[in-house]
Amino acid sequence: MENEITKLQWAKMFIDYLANGVDPVSNIDADAETLHNEEIRSCFRYISEILARDIYETESNIRKGNVFYITDEQFAELKIYSYNCKVSELAAEINRVTEGNNTKKFSATWINDWLETEGYLCPSELKSRIATEKGKQLGISSEYRQRDNGDEYYINFYTEEAQSFVFSHLNDIIAYRNEKYNEKKRNEKNNIINIDFPKGRSVREFIQQHNDKCFIMSIGSCDSVAEVGSYQAVLYYKGKSKVLKKTDIPTNSANKCILEGVLDAATSIKLSTDVIILSSTPLGFNTSKSKNYRYCDEIYRVLSEKGCSIFAAVCQGKGSELISLVKSMK
């Protein structure tokens, strides 16, 4: 993680220099030769990978209706209440203008969570949140209430100024919620079942033992200097195979290339079946803190939506045998 943060800081520094017309390597004015510097090109490839990852993750979540978003046109339609309103009313107004976006409903809790993070709200002795001094200055007031059953709680009201503040920071609130959601998903484990690869068994013998199942096998490699990789994957079922290949993958991780191959092969499956993902190294399935877990999660989603039962097996020490088998298939 620390290494990843260092690389991000390095990339940001390069971009900041270039944005100001300065060559980040020589610290002089940038010119046409600057973009041909291999260190700068490497930085751009790394940034491209980061952006591709974020785009992939965001598009995937939007397709599943998990990421909430609002367009500029919809934002312009938001209306301020002419009275001190409740946070639930603010959420209702946001949901009114974003009704056609095919996402989950915007939750008042997202506003409260962000306001607490920013110091405008804090937990009370009654567990419900109340305005801090900073929140009161913004225009949030907290009123004590009691239900018929005796339960006590606080309810918050927002002046027009406070409403405007919430709406003006809506993208910050959405980004905070989406990041919390993604963090939660990364900490969840999918339901891919591990199969022990028998000692002394060859790869071909293992496949023959499970000849009623569909196999996904993927091999990959990368040039750590150029930070570009490739994969060759095979979808194999009862003697029939489909080969997939991809090159010029921006990465310095061979496992990422392998997982892209597995994902593309999984996408190619047409019917519900039992699937075994066979690799010579652990790919991070059922390990939410794995660097490439988002690929594992997407592979699980693709196959589970097709109604497949999903298994993973690792033939450690038999990498050359697996590579030979994959390359021999057509």
C-alpha positions in Angstrom: 0.0 0.0 0.0 2.8 2.4 0.9 4.5 1.7 -2.4 1.2 2.3 -4.3 0.8 5.7 -2.5 4.4 6.6 -3.4 3.7 5.9 -7.1 0.5 8.0 -7.0 2.4 10.9 -5.4 5.1 10.5 -8.0 2.5 10.6 -10.8 0.8 13.6 -9.3 4.0 15.5 -9.1 4.8 14.8 -12.7 1.3 16.0 -13.8 1.6 19.1 -11.7 4.9 20.0 -13.3 3.6 19.4 -16.8 0.5 21.4 -16.1 2.7 24.4 -15.4 4.8 23.9 -18.5 7.8 22.5 -16.6 9.7 19.3 -17.5 9.5 17.2 -14.2 12.8 15.4 -15.0 15.0 18.3 -16.0 13.1 21.0 -14.1 13.3 23.3 -17.1 10.6 24.6 -19.5 8.9 21.7 -21.2 9.3 21.3 -25.0 8.5 18.7 -27.7 11.2 16.4 -26.4 9.7 16.2 -23.0 7.0 13.9 -24.1 9.5 11.5 -25.6 11.3 11.0 -22.2 10.7 7.4 -21.2 10.2 8.3 -17.5 7.4 10.7 -18.4 5.9 8.1 -20.8 6.0 5.6 -18.0 4.1 8.0 -15.8 1.4 8.5 -18.4 1.0 4.7 -18.8 0.6 4.4 -15.0 -2.0 7.2 -14.9 -3.8 5.5 -17.8 -4.0 2.3 -15.8 -5.3 4.1 -12.8 -8.0 5.8 -14.8 -8.9 2.6 -16.6 -9.3 0.9 -13.3 -11.5 3.7 -11.9 -13.6 3.8 -15.2 -14.0 0.0 -15.1 -15.1 0.0 -11.5 -17.4 3.0 -11.9 -19.0 1.7 -15.1 -19.5 -1.8 -13.5 -21.2 -0.3 -10.4 -23.4 2.0 -12.6 -24.5 -1.0 -14.6 -25.5 -2.7 -11.4 -27.2 0.4 -10.1 -24.9 0.7 -7.1 -23.3 4.1 -7.9 -25.5 7.2 -7.5 -24.9 10.1 -9.8 -26.5 13.4 -10.9 -26.0 15.3 -14.2 -25.4 19.0 -14.5 -28.9 19.4 -16.0 -30.5 17.6 -13.1 -28.4 19.6 -10.6 -29.8 22.8 -12.1 -33.3 21.5 -11.4 -32.8 21.2 -7.6 -35.1 23.5 -5.6 -34.5 25.0 -2.2 -37.4 24.7 0.3 -38.8 28.1 1.4 -38.9 26.8 5.0 -36.6 25.0 7.4 -36.7 21.4 6.1 -35.6 18.0 7.3 -32.8 16.1 5.7 -35.3 13.5 4.4 -36.8 16.3 2.3 -33.5 17.2 0.9 -33.0 13.5 -0.1 -36.5 13.5 -1.6 -35.7 16.5 -3.8 -32.5 14.9 -5.0 -34.4 11.7 -5.9 -37.0 13.7 -7.7 -34.6 15.1 -10.2 -32.6 11.9 -10.6 -35.5 9.6 -11.0 -34.5 8.4 -14.5 -30.9 7.5 -13.7 -31.7 3.8 -12.8 -29.7 3.9 -9.6 -30.5 3.3 -5.9 -32.4 6.0 -4.2 -30.4 8.8 -2.7 -30.4 8.3 1.1 -30.6 11.0 3.8 -28.0 9.0 5.7 -25.4 9.9 3.1 -25.9 13.6 3.8 -25.7 13.0 7.6 -22.6 10.8 7.2 -20.8 13.4 5.2 -21.8 16.3 7.4 -20.5 14.4 10.4 -17.2 13.7 8.7 -16.9 17.4 7.9 -17.7 18.4 11.5 -21.2 19.9 11.1 -23.0 17.0 12.9 -22.0 14.8 15.8 -23.6 11.8 17.7 -25.8 12.8 20.7 -26.5 10.9 23.9 -29.7 9.7 22.3 -27.7 8.2 19.4 -29.4 10.5 16.8 -27.1 13.2 15.4 -27.2 16.8 16.4 -25.7 20.0 15.0 -22.2 21.0 16.3 -21.4 24.7 16.8 -20.0 24.7 13.3 -23.3 23.2 12.1 -25.4 25.8 13.9 -23.4 28.5 12.2 -24.2 26.9 8.9 -27.9 26.9 9.7 -28.7 23.5 11.1 -30.8 23.4 14.2 -31.5 20.3 16.4 -34.9 19.9 18.2 -35.6 17.4 21.0 -38.6 15.1 20.3 -40.4 12.2 22.1 -42.4 9.5 20.5 -45.7 8.1 21.9 -43.8 5.1 23.2 -41.4 7.3 25.2 -38.4 7.0 22.8 -36.4 10.2 22.8 -34.6 11.6 19.8 -33.4 14.7 18.0 -34.5 16.0 14.6 -32.5 18.4 12.5 -33.8 21.3 10.4 -32.0 23.1 7.6 -32.4 26.7 6.7 -32.3 27.8 3.1 -28.6 28.6 3.5 -27.9 25.2 4.9 -29.9 23.5 2.1 -27.9 25.5 -0.5 -24.7 24.3 1.2 -25.7 20.7 1.0 -26.7 20.9 -2.6 -23.5 22.8 -3.5 -21.5 19.9 -2.0 -23.6 17.2 -3.4 -20.8 15.8 -5.6 -18.6 15.6 -2.5 -21.4 13.7 -0.6 -21.9 11.3 -3.6 -18.2 10.7 -3.9 -17.9 10.0 -0.2 -20.8 7.6 -0.3 -19.5 5.8 -3.4 -16.1 5.4 -1.8 -17.6 3.9 1.4 -19.7 1.6 -0.8 -16.6 0.4 -2.8 -14.7 -0.1 0.4 -17.5 -2.2 1.8 -17.6 -4.3 -1.4 -13.8 -4.8 -1.3 -14.1 -6.1 2.2 -16.8 -8.6 1.2 -15.8 -12.1 0.1 -17.4 -13.7 -3.0 -18.5 -17.2 -3.1 -15.9 -18.9 -5.3 -15.2 -22.4 -4.0 -11.6 -23.6 -3.8 -10.6 -27.0 -5.1 -7.4 -28.6 -3.9 -5.2 -29.7 -6.8 -4.0 -33.3 -6.0 -0.3 -33.8 -5.5 1.3 -35.9 -8.1 -1.5 -35.2 -10.6 -0.7 -33.6 -14.0 -2.8 -30.7 -15.3 -4.2 -32.9 -18.1 -5.1 -35.6 -15.6 -6.9 -33.0 -13.4 -8.9 -31.8 -16.3 -9.8 -35.3 -17.3 -10.9 -36.0 -13.7 -13.4 -33.1 -14.0 -14.3 -33.5 -17.6 -18.0 -32.6 -16.9 -17.0 -29.1 -16.0 -15.9 -26.1 -18.1 -12.3 -24.9 -17.6 -11.0 -21.4 -17.8 -7.2 -21.3 -18.1 -5.3 -18.1 -18.5 -1.6 -17.3 -18.7 -0.1 -13.8 -18.7 3.2 -11.9 -18.7 4.3 -8.3 -18.5 7.3 -6.1 -19.2 8.0 -4.4 -15.8 10.1 -1.7 -17.5 7.6 -0.8 -20.2 4.7 -1.6 -17.9 2.7 -3.4 -20.6 1.5 -7.0 -20.6 -0.5 -9.6 -22.4 -2.6 -12.8 -21.9 -3.6 -15.9 -23.6 -6.7 -17.6 -22.2 -8.6 -20.8 -23.0 -12.2 -21.7 -22.5 -12.2 -25.6 -22.6 -15.2 -27.9 -22.3 -15.5 -31.5 -23.2 -12.7 -31.5 -25.8 -13.7 -28.2 -27.4 -11.7 -25.0 -26.8 -11.9 -21.3 -27.5 -8.7 -19.3 -27.4 -8.6 -15.6 -26.5 -5.6 -13.3 -26.7 -4.9 -9.7 -25.7 -1.7 -7.6 -25.9 -0.7 -4.0 -24.9 -2.4 -4.2 -21.4 -1.1 -1.2 -19.4 0.2 -2.9 -16.2 3.2 -4.1 -14.2 1.3 -7.1 -12.9 1.2 -10.5 -14.6 -1.7 -11.5 -12.4 -3.7 -8.6 -13.7 -3.2 -9.9 -17.2 -4.2 -13.4 -16.2 -7.3 -12.1 -14.6 -8.3 -10.0 -17.6 -8.0 -13.3 -19.6 -10.2 -15.1 -17.1 -12.8 -12.3 -17.2 -12.9 -12.2 -21.0 -13.3 -16.0 -21.1 -16.0 -15.9 -18.5 -17.9 -13.3 -20.6 -17.7 -15.7 -23.5 -19.6 -18.4 -21.7 -23.1 -18.7 -23.2 -24.9 -21.2 -20.9 -25.1 -22.1 -17.2 -22.5 -24.6 -16.3 -20.0 -25.6 -13.6 -16.8 -23.6 -14.1 -13.3 -24.3 -12.8 -10.8 -21.4 -13.0 -7.4 -23.2 -13.2 -4.2 -21.2 -12.6 -0.6 -21.9 -11.5 -0.6 -19.1 -8.9 -3.3 -17.8 -6.5 -5.3 -15.0 -8.1 -6.9 -13.5 -5.0 -10.3 -15.1 -5.1 -11.9 -14.9 -1.6 -9.2 -12.4 -0.6 -10.9 -9.0 -0.4 -7.6 -7.2 0.2 -6.0 -8.6 -2.9 -4.6 -5.9 -5.2 -6.7 -7.2 -8.1 -9.8 -8.2 -6.2 -12.0 -6.0 -8.3 -11.3 -8.3 -11.2 -12.1 -11.3 -9.0 -15.4 -9.7 -8.0 -16.3 -8.9 -11.6 -15.5 -12.5 -12.7 -17.7 -13.8 -9.9 -20.5 -11.4 -10.9 -20.3 -12.3 -14.6 -20.4 -16.1 -14.0 -23.0 -16.0 -11.2 -25.4 -13.9 -13.4 -25.1 -16.7 -16.0 -26.1 -19.2 -13.3 -22.7 -20.9 -13.2 -21.3 -22.7 -10.1 -17.7 -21.3 -9.7 -14.6 -23.2 -8.5 -10.9 -22.2 -8.4 -7.9 -24.5 -8.4 -4.2 -23.7 -8.2 -1.7 -26.1 -9.8 1.3 -24.7 -8.0 4.6 -25.9 -9.3 3.1 -26.8 -12.6 3.2 -23.4 -14.3 5.3 -24.6 -17.3 2.8 -27.5 -17.8 -0.2 -25.2 -17.8 1.6 -22.7 -20.1 2.4 -25.5 -22.6 -1.2 -26.8 -22.5 -2.7 -23.4 -23.1 -0.4 -22.6 -25.9 -1.1 -25.9 -27.6 -4.8 -25.3 -27.8 -6.5 -23.7 -30.8 
